[in-house]
Amino acid sequence: MHTTSIDPADDLETVARKGGKLRRMAVRIPTYMADIRENPAWLPMFLLARTIPARKVHWLTARRSNGAIEKLPTLFKGVDHTSAVAALRRDGIFPELTLPETITREIASFASATPCFGNFDRKIEFQASDHRAAEQEWGKPILSGHHFERALDCPAVRTVQRDPVLSEIARCYLGAQARLITTRVWWSFPTRASEADRSLASLDKFHFDLDDWRMLKFFFYLVDVDEGTGPHVYVRGSHNKRRIKHQLTLLVGHPAHEILDFYGKDSVTTLTGAAGFGFVEDPFGFHMGTVATTKPRLMMEVGFGVSKPSRRRFHGEPVLR
Ligand SMILES: O=C(O)CCC(=O)C(=O)O
């Protein structure tokens, strides 16, 4: 088991590194506690789902999907769900989804016109175009702006969330038990954020998600995303192969050099693309968002799992201290 205690004999760099790890973990503890209180079955999942043997056993409970979706209206006409599932099994990611332009525009206009909440804090409410003014008003960097449940007021968001191709990919990959567990629309702003804020926003550190035993996340960019817009990064193949050290630790985040040494630089995919570009990934694979440097990124996520969704998780909302 990895420990994060600070030894007085450590040099300053080690202390700083361990302090960073502690801060990254500490910021998530209130959310973990809320999850345990709401659903005690969350704890064994959280402890065991990080180990490959326990995951393999859980995958055996996946039931075959028997859904027929041919005649149902979808936004993703050219997408063959069997190819998507094959890519997910092999690489952990399928980066070939595109939202129609009208849907992308509708969600982006909605997100620009609707106030969001900064750094997951419902007290910090502002419109994305007023980001700098909000930072000045609150006297701190604001890294993210979430629309939480307000996103569901946008009909185009609900259309994407309910699309039969997305749920069929989820059912074929996760098993017939697959159910919607998150829907979120959020901004990532260029700013100088603290370690704790970056951790809460899942930015700048390779990590895997442990909100459920088996999960799948669909992500869509709602603005053009290049290297300066905080692209998402995924490590292909890391969803079904895991270093022992990364199984027997409570930490979900690990330093880039450890990930690159084990999975190889060539496995790392940086996802850039025009507004509307989408991908689906198994978030047990290592991934991260990066901090935007030139302009804000607007993104949508539709997540599927196999257990009862937590109330906070539906909107991707963590619990703050
Ligand atoms: O913002 C991103 O691109 C990453 C989001 C993320 O890591 C997550 O949802 O777990």
The ligand as an SDF file (V2000), in Angstrom:
LIG
                    3D

 10  9  0  0  0  0  0  0  0  0999 V2000
  -11.6330   17.5220  -18.4600 O   0  0  0  0  0  0  0  0  0  0  0  0
  -11.2230   16.4890  -18.9740 C   0  0  0  0  0  0  0  0  0  0  0  0
  -10.8490   16.4000  -20.1500 O   0  0  0  0  0  0  0  0  0  0  0  0
  -11.0760   15.2580  -18.1230 C   0  0  0  0  0  0  0  0  0  0  0  0
  -12.2590   14.9130  -17.3220 C   0  0  0  0  0  0  0  0  0  0  0  0
  -11.9440   13.7320  -16.4770 C   0  0  0  0  0  0  0  0  0  0  0  0
  -10.8230   13.3890  -16.2580 O   0  0  0  0  0  0  0  0  0  0  0  0
  -12.9830   12.9350  -15.9240 C   0  0  0  0  0  0  0  0  0  0  0  0
  -14.1760   13.2000  -16.1870 O   0  0  0  0  0  0  0  0  0  0  0  0
  -12.6460   11.9700  -15.2030 O   0  0  0  0  0  0  0  0  0  0  0  0
  1  2  2  0
  2  3  1  0
  2  4  1  0
  4  5  1  0
  5  6  1  0
  6  7  2  0
  6  8  1  0
  8  9  2  0
  8 10  1  0
M  END
$$$$
